[in-house]
Amino acid sequence: MDKAARGGVQAFMDMFQKGPAGAAEGIAKMNRAIELAPTSRRVRLQRAFSGINLPDALRNKANEAQDLDFLVALSTGTRAG
């Protein structure tokens, strides 16, 4: 399992087990994964979809928008028709 996936799982699990502080650690791991692989589709998808499902107080909507914009730009011109 890569850092982004581990961070996403940790954010959700720790949110329920340890509260917001535990979730913040998982979010930090996802952010670190982006720093290490900024052009990785997988880490961008993981952070965007994990973030969207977190409580509003823990979300970073700017990061989510950035990740989704990156993915949209990456997919531009790849569809048939």
Buried (B, 14 or more C-beta within 10 A) or exposed (E): EBBBBBBBBBBBEBBEEBEEEBBBEBBEBBBBBBEEBEEBEEBBBBBBEBBEEBEEEBBBEEBBEBBBEBBEEEEEEEEEE
